[in-house]
């Protein structure tokens, strides 16, 4: 009878520093795991198991919601639905890419970096998908057709490129500059973790804060009849609360920092970060659909009609540039030019 042996788990002292997680002592997989071992590890309790399942299962729910929109009569022929479609595609991609990254990141050091480059790129595209949907459905009435509204998506597009580059740089440094010894001092995560953490947190927080400017104004500052206060406001508050909790958990490494080794398998910050992030995305999805339906008539009469260039075009171009950035940093992992003797 065929039997499969589950991979042996290691402690933090048995894996290279690049694989270390802050205040996590046990439950590490081998840093030279095969693809089969990575898949088998999904069915044993490691310090990554819940990280994987908390994104894998919700990604199928988001895919179901996307499918329900696609089969709606005439949804793809209606330009007003295009921003929602782009947002839902982004919601499907980022948790699935996170699942792949956490599953196969222990095949090698290079594989770990490349997996998380792809993860960061998917998060950046999710922020752009959110901006496209916010531009179409969330702007307060008084800001619709303003200069800020007109340049909102192009600015978010630029933020997506910057976010991808900064988050990849936070892991590896600048691989393009190895040919010059003066510029060859790298910035890898394992040697300067604090600076790396600050860069990565900034890369994720800045696009979210920019995308949320119209929402924050509508929630906390706007008063009067042209603020689009409606039944969606309560759910917007829930999404905002989970978004800030997600950022707090990512930045603080609580609760495992208070008791190293006690939350290795269940309850550490990255698991909670995943759960809060998914809940925030769920509330964001539901409230965007609600806002879209409640404001549809007014927005169609008074707002700009979504265009292909500022929805699918902008998102597709951002994805192409994101993949090029990831390819450049991945190439830097393997490129080792001969040292210049003169330098």
N, C-alpha and C positions, 0 to 999 in steps of 0.2 A: 504493500500500500504506500502511495506517495505521501511523504510528509515534508513540510517546509519548516525549517528552523528559523525562529525569529532572531533578528540581529541582537548581539550582546550590547548592553548599554555601558557607557563610560562616565567617569566623573570629570569635573572641570580640569583637574590636573593631567588628565590623559588625552586632552585634545589641544590642538594649537590655539594660540591666543586669538586668532581671527574668528574662531568659533565660539569664544566665550560670550556668555550672556550675563549681564550685571546681576550679581547676587543669586545666580542659579548654580547650584553645586552638582547636582546629579541629573541623570536622565539623558545624557548626550548620546547621540548616535555616532558611529565611526565616521571620521572625516574622509574616509576613502570607501564609502558605501557604493555598492552597485545600484543600478536603477531598480532591480528587483528588490534589493534590501530596503530601498527607500519606500517602495510601495508596501512591502510587508510591515514596515514600521508604523503604517497607519492603523494597524490592528493590534498594536501593543502600546502600553502607556509610556510615552517619552515626554520630555519637556516641550516637544513640538506638536504632539498629537492633537490637543484641543485647539492649538493655533490653526491647524489645517482644517479640522472639521467645522470650526465656527465660521469659516469662510466658504468651504466647499458646499455645504448644504444650502446656505442662503443664496449662493450664486444660481442654483437651480430655481429657486423661487423667483428671483429677479428675471431669469430667462423666461419663466412662465408668464410673468407680467408683460414682458416684451412681446411674447407671442400673442397675448390677448389683444395688444394694441395693433399688431400687424394684421390680425384677421378681422379687425373692425372694418366695417364697410367704408371704403374710400379713404382710409386713414393716411396712406402714403400719397394719395393724390391731393390731400388737403395741406397746404403749406403751414397752416396754423399748428399742425400736429408734428411737424418736422423737429422742432426743438425737443419735444418730449421723446421722440424716437431716439435722437442722439443721446439724450440723458440716460435713457434706459439701456442703450448699448454700452455706455460707459459703466453703468451699475453692474452689468453682467461681466464685463472684462476684468475690473479691478479685483473682485474677490477670487475669481478663478485664477488670475495671474498670481495672486498672493498664495493660493493653494499650491500651485506648481512650484513657486519659489521656496516655500517652507518644506515641501516634500523632497525636492531634489537638490537642495542647497548643500547637502553633505557628501556629494559625490567627489568634490575636490575643492581646493581653495578658489580656483578660477571659476568653477561652477557656482560656488556660493556668491561671488561677486556678480556674475552675469545674471543669475536668477533674481537677485535683488535689484539690479539695474532695471530689469523688465518689470518688476513689481513697482518700483518708483515711477517708471514711465506710465504705467497703467493708472496710478494715482493722479499723476499730472493730467492725463487725458480725462479722468473723472472730474477734476476741477474745471476743465474747459467745458465738459458736458453740462455741469451745473451752471456755469456762467451763461451758456446758450439758453438754457431753460429759464434762468432768472431774468434774462433780458426780455424774453417773450412773455412771461407770466407774472413776475413778482414785482417789477418796478412799480412804485406808487404812482397814482394817476398824474400827479403834478410833475413827475420826472419823465414821463413818457414823451418821446420825441425831443428831449433835451440833447445838448451836445454830449453830455456824459453818457446818455443812453446810446447815441450813435457810435461812440468809440468804445463802448463797454466790451463787446466781444473781441475786437482787435487787440485791446489791451490785455484781456484775459488770454488770448492766443500767445502774446509775448510772454506773459507770466508762466504759461505752460512750458515753453522752451527753457526759460530761466530755471524753473523748478526742476525740470529733468536734469539739466546740466549741473546744478548745484548739488542735488541729491546724489548723483553719480560721483561727483567730485569728492563728496564727503566720505566715500568709501575708499577711493583709489588715489586721489590727487589728480595731477595733470599728466596723463600718459603721453601726450603729444610732445612734451618738452624734454624727453629723456636724452635727446641728442646733445643737449648743452649741459655740461656739468654744473654750470652756475645755476641753471634753472632746474636741475634734476632732483633737488630736495623735495621729496614727496610728502604727502599729507595723509597717509593711510590711516584707516580707522583704528587699527590695532596699536599704533604708536601714539596717536593723539586723540583719544576717544572723546574728550570733552569738546574740543573744537569740532570734531566730526559730528557730535550730537547737536551742537548749536547750529551748524550749517544745515543739517538734515531737518531739524525742527523748523527752522526758518523757511526752508524750501517747501515744507508742507503747510505751514501756518499762513504764510503770506498770500498764496492764491486763495485760500479759504476766506481770509479776512477781506480781500479785495472783492471776491464774488459776493460776499454778504453785505456790502455797503448799502445797496438798495433795501435789503431785508432789514438790517439794523435800523436804518432810518425809519422805515415803515413801522417797526415794532416799538422803538424807544423814543423817537424824536418827533415824528410827524403827528400833526393834529389838524382837524378840520375835515371837510367832506371829501376832499380829493386825496385821501391817504389810502384808499382801498382797504379800509378796515372791514373785515367780513368774518365768516365762520371759520376761515382757515387760520386765523391768527393763533389760536391755542395750539394747534399742531405745529406751527412755525416755532413757537416757544419750546416745544418738546424737542424738535430737531436741533435747535440752537443749544439747548442744555446738554444733549448727548454729544454734540460736536465739541463743546468745551471740555466735557469730561474725557472724551477721547484724547484730546491734546494734553490734558493734565496727566493722564496715565502714561502716555508716551514719553513725556518729559521727565517724570519723577521716579519711575520704576518702583512705585508703591503697589502692593505692600511688601514685596520680597526684600526691599532694601532695609526694612525694619527687622526682618527675621530671615537672614540668608539661609537657604536650605529648606525652609518650611513650606515654600510654595513652588517647589521645583516642578511638580507635575500638574497641580490644580491650583488656580487662583492667582497666578503671577500676573504682572501688569500687562504683558503682551496679550495674554488671553482676554483679560478684561477690556483692553484696548480694542481687540477685534470685536468683541460682543457689543461694546458701546458704539463702535464705528458702524457696524451692521444695523443696529437699531436706529442710529441717526440717519443712515441711508434709507431705511424703511420709512421713517416718518417724513423724510424729505420727498421721497417718491409719492407717498400718499397725499401730502399737502400740495405738491405741484399739480397733481391731477385735480385735486379739489379746487385750487386757485384757478387753474385753467378753465374749468367748467363754470365756476361762479363768475368769472370776469370775461368770459369769451365774447359776449355781445359787445361790451364796452370796448374791449381791446380791438376787435375787428373793425369797429366804427372809428376809433380814435388813434390806434397804435399803428406802427409800421407792419407790413406783412412780412413774415420771415422769408428770407431769401435763401436760395441754395448755397450761395457763396458764404454766408454768415452762419450756416448751420452745418450741413454735411461737408461743404467745401473747406471751411475753417478747421473742422475737427479732423478730416482726412489728411489735410496738409500738416497739421500738428502731429498726427500719428507718424507720418513719413519722416518728419524732422526728428521726432523723438527716437525712432528706430535708428536713424543715422547717428545720433548722439550716443546711443547705447552701443552701436557697432564700433564707434571710435574708441570708447572706453574699454570695450571688450578686446579690441585689437591691441590696446595698450598693455593688456595682461600678458600677451604672448610675444610682443615685439621687444627684442633685446639687441639693439644695435651694438656694434663694436665700439669700444671706448675710443675717443679721440686722444691720441697720445700727446698731442700738443697741449690739450686742456689738462 
